Amino acid sequence: MKRPSVRGRVQIVAPDLRIADSPAAAVLRVASVEGPISRGIAARATGLSIATVNRQVSSLLGAGLLRERADLSASGAIGRPRVPFEINHEPYATIGIHIGALVTGIVVTDLRGRILGAVEISTPGGSATEALTSITRSAGSFASRWHRRSPLWVGVALGGRVDGVTGTADHPRLGWENAQVGAIIGGGLGLPVSVSGHVEAMAGSELLLTPARAEAATGTSLYFYARETAGIALTIDGRVHTPSTGPGSIAHLPTGSNALCACGHRGCLEATVSDRAVLADAVERGIVASGVGIATLYRSAHDGSVPAQQILLERAEILGRVVGLLRDLFNPDRVVLGGQAFTEYSPGIAHVADAFGRASTLPRKDIRITGFGSKVQQFAAAVVSLSSVYADPLASMRRAAA
């Protein structure tokens, strides 16, 4: 695990978005995915020796991360090694926060990555410090509903340029520069904290929180996200690639549209396909009234409005074309599409696929829509809150106890 940065009394730990290969992490992972499970089956599933599994189970039991299920022991079985074990998810929780340009989501998650509850608030205005303090209060109030669970960690996912080591972020859309995200939220909640770029976190949730995670342990995956912002992340051999200088940007890729971007150019990707841009275009065309949200446009399309359908299909065409070009650039083994620009209007998916096929010149490979649907932001926040526990379970429990 990456060394934590301690600011005052806040433990800021860079997120570790990977399938960890340490024995403790492997045993915890198999307990989370397949438990209750016997030590023998765990040894076969992880490739570890039975002696190593026994040692790791004992350590994880001692840390409170596993529990034995004597009630599931085979009849007549003698000895502890035959007692199945599983992840001890009931006493603990983590808090995840996804800070969006317009909406901030807060989730409480158990150690299996299952969301116990979620709430959305409008992203506060004002300075970064004021906004983050307000978000922290909301998160603390919401998490207090699970007063019987001990919170272990808080994870924050947001757009912009994020420094996971220091827990700081520059977010031009919100007007934040060197925002002390980790220090304010971790300090306010009194928990160790990890801060991640949100698209990297979404790629991490595909890696760590889905049943098909084994297939993603090798090869490469390209994750493409579009909603209010657009971004990509790469997963290489079971690890989300996070450049040391922060994630790259696709916000200003040219699309050929006439949309005016804040940078002064026309046709930039984000200025063309973001929810805000599409809604403004719909208002200008008279499809929806001024002042409504993007949900109104989706409803109109589902209710049969041809102009509303047309504008969403135009966005789908552009997205498919851009994904196809990026696919040819990176040539990944898999492509995963996430965000409400893909998931909120299902008839557009066929148009994305058609445009993708026309734009890409390489043989077709695996391309799919995320299984998290409209909850992709929730699971992104959840995986950041769990990443350190999954990567180094014993060290994380020591930090949480401190």
C-alpha positions as CSV (number, residue, x, y, z in Angstrom):
1,M,0.0,0.0,0.0
2,K,1.1,3.5,-0.7
3,R,2.5,5.4,2.3
4,P,-0.1,7.7,3.9
5,S,0.2,11.4,4.0
6,V,-0.6,12.7,7.5
7,R,-1.9,16.3,7.5
8,G,-2.5,17.3,11.1
9,R,-4.2,14.2,12.5
10,V,-5.8,13.2,9.1
11,Q,-4.6,10.0,7.5
12,I,-4.7,10.6,3.7
13,V,-4.0,7.3,1.9
14,A,-3.7,7.2,-1.9
15,P,-6.4,4.9,-3.3
16,D,-5.1,1.5,-4.4
17,L,-7.4,0.5,-7.3
18,R,-6.1,-2.9,-8.2
19,I,-6.6,-6.6,-7.6
20,A,-4.0,-7.0,-4.8
21,D,-1.9,-10.2,-4.8
22,S,-0.8,-10.4,-1.2
23,P,-2.0,-13.5,0.7
24,A,-4.2,-11.5,3.1
25,A,-5.9,-9.6,0.3
26,A,-6.4,-12.8,-1.7
27,V,-8.1,-14.5,1.2
28,L,-10.3,-11.5,2.0
29,R,-11.3,-11.2,-1.6
30,V,-12.3,-14.9,-2.0
31,A,-14.2,-14.6,1.3
32,S,-16.1,-11.6,0.0
33,V,-16.9,-13.1,-3.4
34,E,-17.5,-16.8,-2.5
35,G,-18.0,-17.0,1.2
36,P,-18.9,-18.8,3.3
37,I,-16.0,-20.9,2.1
38,S,-13.8,-23.6,3.6
39,R,-10.0,-23.2,3.9
40,G,-9.4,-26.0,1.4
41,I,-11.6,-24.4,-1.3
42,A,-10.0,-21.0,-0.5
43,A,-6.6,-22.5,-1.0
44,R,-7.6,-23.8,-4.4
45,A,-9.3,-20.6,-5.4
46,T,-6.3,-18.4,-4.5
47,G,-3.5,-20.7,-5.4
48,L,-2.1,-20.4,-1.8
49,S,-1.0,-23.3,0.3
50,I,-3.4,-24.5,3.0
51,A,-0.9,-23.5,5.6
52,T,-0.7,-19.9,4.2
53,V,-4.5,-19.8,4.1
54,N,-4.8,-20.9,7.7
55,R,-2.3,-18.2,8.8
56,Q,-4.2,-15.5,6.9
57,V,-7.6,-16.6,8.1
58,S,-6.3,-16.5,11.7
59,S,-4.9,-12.9,11.2
60,L,-8.0,-11.7,9.5
61,L,-10.2,-13.2,12.2
62,G,-8.1,-11.5,14.8
63,A,-8.5,-8.2,13.0
64,G,-12.3,-8.6,12.9
65,L,-12.5,-8.8,9.1
66,L,-13.5,-12.4,8.9
67,R,-15.9,-14.5,10.9
68,E,-16.3,-18.3,11.2
69,R,-19.6,-20.0,10.5
70,A,-19.6,-23.1,12.8
71,D,-23.3,-23.5,12.0
72,L,-22.3,-24.5,8.5
73,S,-19.7,-27.1,9.4
74,A,-20.2,-30.5,7.8
75,S,-21.8,-33.0,10.2
76,G,-19.2,-34.9,12.1
77,A,-16.3,-32.6,11.0
78,I,-13.7,-32.1,13.7
79,G,-11.2,-29.3,13.9
80,R,-11.2,-25.6,13.1
81,P,-9.8,-25.8,9.5
82,R,-13.1,-27.4,8.5
83,V,-15.2,-24.5,9.8
84,P,-16.2,-22.2,6.9
85,F,-15.5,-18.5,7.0
86,E,-16.8,-15.4,5.4
87,I,-16.2,-11.7,5.4
88,N,-17.4,-10.1,8.7
89,H,-19.5,-7.4,7.0
90,E,-22.1,-6.6,9.7
91,P,-20.1,-4.6,12.3
92,Y,-18.4,-2.2,9.8
93,A,-19.2,0.3,7.1
94,T,-17.4,2.7,4.9
95,I,-18.5,6.1,3.6
96,G,-18.3,7.0,-0.1
97,I,-18.8,10.5,-1.5
98,H,-19.0,11.4,-5.2
99,I,-18.7,15.1,-5.9
100,G,-20.3,16.0,-9.2
101,A,-20.5,19.3,-11.0
102,L,-24.2,19.6,-10.1
103,V,-25.0,16.7,-7.7
104,T,-23.1,15.1,-4.8
105,G,-23.9,11.5,-3.9
106,I,-23.2,10.0,-0.5
107,V,-23.2,6.2,0.1
108,V,-22.7,3.9,3.1
109,T,-21.3,0.6,2.1
110,D,-20.5,-2.7,3.8
111,L,-17.2,-4.6,3.4
112,R,-18.6,-6.7,0.5
113,G,-19.1,-3.5,-1.6
114,R,-22.9,-3.6,-1.1
115,I,-24.5,-0.2,-0.8
116,L,-26.6,0.0,2.4
117,G,-28.0,3.4,1.6
118,A,-27.5,6.4,-0.6
119,V,-28.6,10.0,-0.8
120,E,-28.0,12.9,-3.2
121,I,-27.6,16.6,-2.4
122,S,-27.0,19.6,-4.7
123,T,-23.2,20.3,-4.8
124,P,-22.8,23.3,-2.6
125,G,-21.6,26.6,-4.1
126,G,-19.1,29.0,-2.5
127,S,-15.5,28.4,-1.9
128,A,-14.0,24.9,-1.9
129,T,-13.6,25.0,1.9
130,E,-17.2,26.0,2.4
131,A,-18.5,23.4,0.0
132,L,-16.4,20.6,1.4
133,T,-17.4,21.5,4.9
134,S,-21.0,21.4,4.0
135,I,-20.6,18.0,2.2
136,T,-18.8,16.6,5.2
137,R,-21.7,17.6,7.5
138,S,-24.2,16.0,5.2
139,A,-22.1,12.8,5.0
140,G,-21.7,12.6,8.8
141,S,-25.4,13.1,9.3
142,F,-26.4,10.4,6.8
143,A,-23.8,7.9,8.0
144,S,-25.0,8.3,11.6
145,R,-28.1,6.3,10.6
146,W,-26.0,3.2,10.8
147,H,-24.9,3.8,14.4
148,R,-24.5,0.2,15.1
149,R,-21.7,-0.1,12.5
150,S,-18.2,1.2,13.0
151,P,-17.1,3.4,10.1
152,L,-13.6,2.4,8.9
153,W,-12.8,4.7,6.0
154,V,-14.1,7.5,3.8
155,G,-13.5,7.6,0.0
156,V,-14.1,10.6,-2.2
157,A,-14.4,10.5,-6.0
158,L,-14.6,13.7,-8.1
159,G,-13.7,15.2,-11.5
160,G,-10.9,17.6,-12.3
161,R,-7.2,16.9,-11.5
162,V,-6.8,14.9,-8.4
163,D,-3.6,14.2,-6.4
164,G,-4.3,11.1,-4.4
165,V,-1.2,11.3,-2.3
166,T,-2.1,14.7,-0.8
167,G,-5.9,14.4,-1.2
168,T,-6.1,17.7,-3.1
169,A,-7.9,18.6,-6.3
170,D,-8.3,21.3,-9.0
171,H,-11.8,21.3,-10.3
172,P,-12.3,24.0,-13.0
173,R,-16.1,23.4,-13.3
174,L,-16.5,24.1,-9.5
175,G,-13.8,26.8,-9.4
176,W,-11.7,24.8,-7.0
177,E,-7.9,25.2,-7.0
178,N,-5.8,23.1,-4.7
179,A,-8.9,22.2,-2.7
180,Q,-8.1,20.3,0.5
181,V,-10.5,17.5,-0.1
182,G,-8.9,14.8,2.0
183,A,-8.0,17.1,4.9
184,I,-11.4,18.6,5.2
185,I,-13.5,15.5,4.7
186,G,-11.2,13.1,6.5
187,G,-10.7,15.5,9.3
188,G,-14.4,16.4,9.6
189,L,-15.4,12.7,9.8
190,G,-12.4,11.6,11.9
191,L,-11.6,8.8,9.5
192,P,-8.7,7.8,7.2
193,V,-9.5,9.1,3.7
194,S,-8.7,8.3,0.1
195,V,-9.4,10.7,-2.8
196,S,-9.6,9.6,-6.4
197,G,-10.5,10.9,-9.9
198,H,-14.0,9.8,-10.5
199,V,-13.5,8.0,-13.8
200,E,-10.5,6.0,-12.4
201,A,-12.8,5.1,-9.5
202,M,-15.5,3.9,-11.9
203,A,-12.9,1.7,-13.7
204,G,-11.9,0.5,-10.2
205,S,-15.5,-0.5,-9.4
206,E,-15.6,-2.6,-12.5
207,L,-12.4,-4.3,-11.4
208,L,-13.2,-4.8,-7.7
209,L,-16.9,-4.9,-7.3
210,T,-18.3,-7.0,-10.1
211,P,-18.6,-10.9,-10.2
212,A,-16.6,-10.9,-13.5
213,R,-13.6,-9.3,-11.9
214,A,-11.4,-12.4,-12.7
215,E,-11.5,-11.6,-16.4
216,A,-10.2,-8.1,-15.8
217,A,-7.2,-9.3,-13.9
218,T,-5.3,-9.7,-17.2
219,G,-5.2,-7.6,-20.3
220,T,-6.4,-4.1,-20.8
221,S,-9.8,-2.3,-20.4
222,L,-10.8,1.1,-21.6
223,Y,-13.5,2.8,-19.4
224,F,-15.3,5.6,-21.1
225,Y,-17.6,7.9,-19.0
226,A,-20.1,10.5,-20.1
227,R,-22.7,12.5,-18.2
228,E,-22.1,16.1,-17.2
229,T,-18.4,15.5,-17.9
230,A,-16.6,13.0,-20.1
231,G,-13.5,11.0,-19.3
232,I,-11.6,7.8,-19.8
233,A,-9.5,5.5,-17.6
234,L,-7.3,2.5,-18.5
235,T,-7.0,-0.8,-16.5
236,I,-3.9,-2.8,-17.2
237,D,-3.5,-6.3,-15.8
238,G,-5.8,-5.8,-12.8
239,R,-4.7,-2.3,-11.9
240,V,-6.3,1.1,-12.8
241,H,-3.6,3.2,-14.5
242,T,-3.2,6.5,-12.7
243,P,-0.6,8.8,-14.2
244,S,1.7,10.5,-11.7
245,T,0.7,13.9,-13.0
246,G,-3.0,13.1,-12.9
247,P,-5.5,11.7,-15.5
248,G,-5.5,13.0,-19.1
249,S,-8.5,14.8,-20.5
250,I,-10.8,14.1,-23.5
251,A,-13.0,17.1,-22.8
252,H,-11.7,19.0,-25.8
253,L,-11.5,16.3,-28.4
254,P,-13.0,17.6,-31.6
255,T,-16.4,16.2,-32.7
256,G,-17.2,18.4,-35.7
257,S,-20.2,19.9,-34.0
258,N,-21.0,23.6,-33.8
259,A,-21.2,23.7,-30.0
260,L,-19.2,26.6,-28.5
261,C,-16.9,25.5,-25.7
262,A,-15.7,27.6,-22.8
263,C,-12.2,27.3,-24.2
264,G,-13.3,29.4,-27.2
265,H,-13.3,26.6,-29.8
266,R,-16.3,24.9,-31.3
267,G,-17.1,21.2,-31.3
268,C,-15.2,20.1,-28.1
269,L,-16.5,16.8,-26.8
270,E,-17.7,17.9,-23.4
271,A,-19.4,21.0,-24.8
272,T,-21.2,18.8,-27.3
273,V,-22.3,15.7,-25.3
274,S,-22.6,16.7,-21.7
275,D,-26.0,16.8,-20.1
276,R,-25.8,20.6,-19.8
277,A,-24.9,21.0,-23.5
278,V,-27.6,18.6,-24.7
279,L,-30.2,20.2,-22.5
280,A,-29.2,23.7,-23.8
281,D,-29.5,22.5,-27.3
282,A,-32.9,21.0,-26.6
283,V,-34.1,24.3,-25.1
284,E,-32.8,26.3,-28.1
285,R,-34.7,23.9,-30.5
286,G,-37.9,24.3,-28.5
287,I,-38.0,20.6,-27.5
288,V,-38.2,21.4,-23.7
289,A,-38.8,24.5,-21.7
290,S,-36.0,26.6,-20.2
291,G,-35.3,25.7,-16.5
292,V,-36.1,22.0,-16.6
293,G,-33.6,19.3,-16.0
294,I,-32.2,16.6,-18.2
295,A,-34.7,14.1,-16.8
296,T,-37.4,16.0,-18.6
297,L,-35.7,15.4,-21.9
298,Y,-35.3,11.7,-21.2
299,R,-39.0,11.5,-20.2
300,S,-40.1,13.3,-23.4
301,A,-38.0,10.8,-25.5
302,H,-39.5,7.8,-23.7
303,D,-43.0,9.2,-24.1
304,G,-42.6,9.3,-27.9
305,S,-41.3,12.9,-28.7
306,V,-39.5,12.5,-32.0
307,P,-37.4,15.7,-31.6
308,A,-36.4,14.6,-28.1
309,Q,-35.4,11.2,-29.4
310,Q,-33.5,12.7,-32.3
311,I,-31.3,14.9,-30.1
312,L,-30.4,12.0,-27.8
313,L,-29.6,9.8,-30.8
314,E,-27.4,12.5,-32.2
315,R,-25.4,12.4,-29.0
316,A,-25.3,8.6,-29.1
317,E,-23.8,8.8,-32.7
318,I,-21.1,11.2,-31.5
319,L,-20.3,9.2,-28.4
320,G,-20.0,6.0,-30.5
321,R,-17.7,7.6,-33.0
322,V,-15.4,9.0,-30.3
323,V,-15.3,5.7,-28.5
324,G,-14.4,3.9,-31.7
325,L,-11.5,6.3,-32.4
326,L,-10.2,5.9,-28.8
327,R,-10.5,2.2,-29.1
328,D,-8.3,2.2,-32.2
329,L,-5.8,4.5,-30.4
330,F,-5.5,2.2,-27.3
331,N,-6.6,-1.1,-28.7
332,P,-7.8,-2.5,-25.4
333,D,-9.1,-6.0,-24.8
334,R,-12.3,-4.7,-23.4
335,V,-14.3,-1.4,-23.6
336,V,-16.8,-0.5,-20.9
337,L,-19.2,2.4,-21.3
338,G,-20.6,4.1,-18.2
339,G,-22.6,7.2,-17.2
340,Q,-26.1,8.3,-17.8
341,A,-25.4,9.5,-21.3
342,F,-25.4,5.7,-22.1
343,T,-27.7,4.3,-19.5
344,E,-30.7,6.7,-19.3
345,Y,-31.9,6.2,-22.9
346,S,-31.6,2.6,-23.9
347,P,-32.7,3.0,-27.6
348,G,-29.5,5.1,-28.1
349,I,-27.2,2.1,-27.3
350,A,-27.8,0.6,-30.8
351,H,-26.7,4.0,-32.3
352,V,-23.6,4.0,-30.2
353,A,-22.8,0.5,-31.3
354,D,-23.4,1.4,-35.0
355,A,-21.3,4.6,-34.9
356,F,-18.6,2.7,-33.0
357,G,-18.5,0.0,-35.6
358,R,-18.1,2.5,-38.4
359,A,-15.4,4.5,-36.7
360,S,-13.2,1.6,-35.5
361,T,-11.1,-0.1,-38.1
362,L,-9.9,-2.9,-35.8
363,P,-11.5,-6.3,-35.4
364,R,-14.5,-6.2,-33.0
365,K,-13.8,-7.1,-29.4
366,D,-15.7,-7.0,-26.1
367,I,-17.6,-3.7,-25.7
368,R,-20.4,-3.4,-23.1
369,I,-22.4,-1.0,-20.9
370,T,-21.5,-1.0,-17.2
371,G,-23.7,-3.3,-15.1
372,F,-24.0,-0.5,-12.5
373,G,-26.4,1.5,-14.7
374,S,-27.4,4.8,-13.2
375,K,-25.6,3.9,-9.9
376,V,-22.2,4.1,-11.4
377,Q,-21.3,7.2,-9.4
378,Q,-22.3,5.5,-6.2
379,F,-20.1,2.5,-6.8
380,A,-17.2,4.7,-7.8
381,A,-17.4,6.4,-4.4
382,A,-17.8,3.0,-2.7
383,V,-14.7,1.5,-4.2
384,V,-12.5,4.4,-3.2
385,S,-13.7,3.9,0.4
386,L,-12.9,0.2,0.2
387,S,-9.7,0.2,-1.9
388,S,-7.3,0.3,0.9
389,V,-9.1,-2.4,2.9
390,Y,-9.0,-4.6,-0.1
391,A,-5.4,-3.9,-1.0
392,D,-3.9,-4.3,2.5
393,P,-6.6,-5.4,5.0
394,L,-4.5,-5.7,8.1
395,A,-2.7,-2.3,7.7
396,S,-6.0,-0.7,6.9
397,M,-7.6,-2.0,10.1
398,R,-4.7,-0.7,12.1
399,R,-5.1,2.8,10.6
400,A,-8.8,2.7,11.1
401,A,-8.3,1.8,14.8
402,A,-5.8,4.7,15.2
